[in-house]
Amino acid sequence: MAPSTYSDALRALLSPLTSDQWVQCDSCEIWRRVPKRIADALGDDEQWFCNLNPYDYFNRCDAPQEIEDDEIDVVLQAQAAAEEYKLAAVERAAAEKAEKAAAAAAAAAREHVSYNMSVTDGNQTRRQFQARSIHWSPYDRVGVVNADP
């Protein structure tokens, strides 16, 4: 279905995208739009009837279906695409957070590298890197064990 052929009712549901869901009346078999919380609360074998719809204009079996079946499919596809986009955004944010954490850990590790200056070969000076552990152990080489027996 091309966007140019959308009904005004469908356009209203797409912009902004509704979070409402669709349930079918067990009496008249017409699809009705209901709040997501109502659709989520329905069990697979639970019956639902138009008179349970909180939207007054569509809470009777003699009321017309709000939009055509193929237009309902368009709304459902748009909702699924929006959900996938949100999920991808959450995954991207988690990956960025992990990258920042890794970068912070690497920066912290670099801070524990000390520069020692030493003279070698006459007047030439060279830098030596000495890594220092940030982990303490009572058996570190200090000549004394710092643990209670």
C-alpha angles and dihedrals in degrees: 000000000000119000089237089065096051116124120238089250091055092047089053090054093048099048103076094013111243120231090205119119133216127244129178122233111240091215106046098015092227118144114242130193113233135170113279092243090060094048091046091052093055117098122222093253096036117115121232129192134193093248088066091062112111091208103092099209092055101039095099130074091228092060114100122252109269096231135358122273093252090051089052087055089054091053092047091050091049090050091050091049091049091050091050090050091051091048091050090049091052090049091049091050091050091050091049090049091051091049091051091049091050091048091049091050090050091049091049090050091051090053089061092059109094128203116230118189117213134172117235133169099012113297100357117110124204132186119236123198117219118187116213123201117238090202117095122212128179086230097058113136100264097117094250131072108232098201130101113245 
